[in-house]
Amino acid sequence: MTAHRNLGFVAAAATLLAAAPLSAIFERWTWLIQAAIVVAAVAGAAALSRLGRAPLWGQVLAMLAGLTLALTWVFPGGTEFFAFVPTPATFAHFGDLLNASLSDMRSYGVQVPDVDSLLFIAVLGIGAVAVVVDVLAVGLRRPALAGLPMLAIYSVPVAVYVDSVPATPFVVGACGYLWLLVTDNVDRVRRFGRRFTGEGRDVDVWEASPLAAAGRRLAVVGVVLAVALPLAVPGMTGGLMSAVGDGTGTGNGRPGQGGSPGRIDLFAALSGQLNQSEVTELVKVTTNEPAPFYLRFGVADELLPTGFRVRVPSGKPANRNLPDPTERSGRGVTQQRYRASVEVSKNLTMPLLPVYAEPVKTEDLSGNWLYDANRQIVFSNRENSRGKRYAFDYVRSTFSPTALRAAPSQPADDPVLAQQTVTPSVRAVDRLVDQLVKGRTNDYDKVRAIYDYFSVENGFSYSLATRSGTSGDDITNFLNTKVGFCQQYAAAMAWLVRSAGIPARVAFGFTNGSNSGDGTYVLTNKNLHAWTEVFFGDIGWVPFDATPAGSVQGSVRSAWAPDTDAPEEVTPVPGSTAAPGGVDPSAGAEDPDRLDKDADQGLAVGDGGPARQSPVWPWWVGGVLALLALLAVPALRRSALRRRRRARASVPAATTMAAVPGQRGEAREIVVGVDADRARADAHAAWDELLDTLVDFHVRVDLTETPRTTAERLTRETLAEDAAAVTGVRLLGRAEERARYARDPLTGEELHPALRSVRGALAARANRRTRLLAALLPPSVLLRWRTALTERSTRLVTTTGQVRQRLLRWNPRRLLAGRPAR
């Protein structure tokens, strides 16, 4: 029973290792602790049942009882006896957790927090898998089948992730599975009594079993291939995240932070350079708002020393009732409801949907799309934005400076204040902020002082190429060089506002694009943009765009955040791309004060697929031609081999002629000898061609037969109705027989016509499919390649074994044990 107990505990440990992929779904490791308790209870119950020599069905009942007791202890309902004995109310509590898990799975995006319902269903699934693995590995002694329930655990993150599952958890789970297989094989060998080499010799005590070594090598190769092959296969990216991954324009278009779709890599870095690309249409939006603000899709609100990153979003289905922002409307805040419809092109692929701020109702979206009210974003863990069409109602809020000045500061215990004011300690930033906000008594005046600081008058300018600094801090370098692009302006302002004790974050989206005049805006990669949002008490998040307006296509300015570089205010007309009190971006390019600035290229989308693509048909034609050339290789090889043999067999090699002068001066030919070696080579070439022809037309070839026997068998079974073919095959058999066994080979016979007649008879007898394969993919060539590969592999294995045997003589374990090397 000791071996069974060991195998049972290994099965439990392998189950826990197979659950490693779940680490990418949960934020914390609570699930692992609870799963370990449950799996230990299952393994303990199985071991006790085997000590009592219970049958398999008794072992299953014991494991289910252990699973129930462990779940009762880990997820108590408050009515248990002795804290782990379940009652009917306990099972009702389990049912409530299962029901809650259905809605929570739709509400939370990965990585999910420690929610009891989701923890319960995860731990319950791992415990059930532990029961099945124990039954297969120990009860039925079929450990290989135990990989199927383990694979069921791995399928959970595969179903949740948008792009791909990290490779590391798969490797951990695969190692657990291999551990289980090795343990089972060791147990079987021990019960058998001795190890077997496959060569009939005993295995030295210090020598590894060849069978076990081969199994380990195959297992390692299998795991490496399973992990490396998906990584080697190129994937389709082309998403927006390739532009905002790290501020360098070199992102990968995939969810960041370990591949979690809930943590999109919208990193508003303060350094780097955005790569320019061709104009690519990404979004088409139609709205009845005369002068809309920016269309947004993401928020980065976690501040690190290198910039802002996004936190894991969480929300509820976006196709249900959304929060109503009009409930917080106050004096000085104007709110009006509008409607918009969005059409996302195939060039934009991401798990986020562009919407205007504060949507209140959506249409044409499934329950897979969730709305995070805190960040005002629509995201999904299962779908992406490519080709989506949807509509939504939203509320546009405008604020007066008076209302923002009157907004109260957040209390010290406010969660938004505690979370959105965390900043790394940078002395230069702190000194600058203290200088800017000195004497300001309200949050708005402090924010305006920081906002006004990013102006041309203070030396700031827009450029796609940033300048490096020597301070060691990206934020300090930017504030010193005062040259950057929209991401840097947005992140720098948010950093300074947080340092002033006011919540701030970075928003990502689109500026207004070209307007067709009917409220439809075409947004391209040139319109991708980042700006700052600041939180004011009793009001909410208010946008501020510190990037120089004249350098941003479709820039919008407002009464509370005007263009500080504009010589005077310009009142927009309805349908323009500027908000009330803003600056017409089309006039910015003509402003002589801005002639030294670069036009904003937006956030480049990298390889997202330009609107004007080069024709793809040459690539398709080239690919088809390459495929045809590859498929033609066997046929060309067969044709070349046939021509070489035909050249030998077409001319009789019976004699060697020589010309000598006659008595009257004329030349005459005489036989001076017979070239026997050439005659034999011709006969062998003709016979080899006959055998390849038989293989091509699926006629049985028996290499143990003599040439005459083979010829007679073909005459009797295959070629009886064709007299020319019968004569030809008998001639070929007689020539090969004389070449093999006789002193003098057959000479003077033309073997090529005989080969042609036999091949014609075989082709007439075969069906159309056989003839086609014989012409395009000759089986004889494929057989030769397969045989050659097998021979090379055998030689490689033999050489490797010989080297290993030589190295084994100097094995350190043998030397340490005092055994002399032989």
Disulfide bonds with the S-S distance in Angstrom:
none
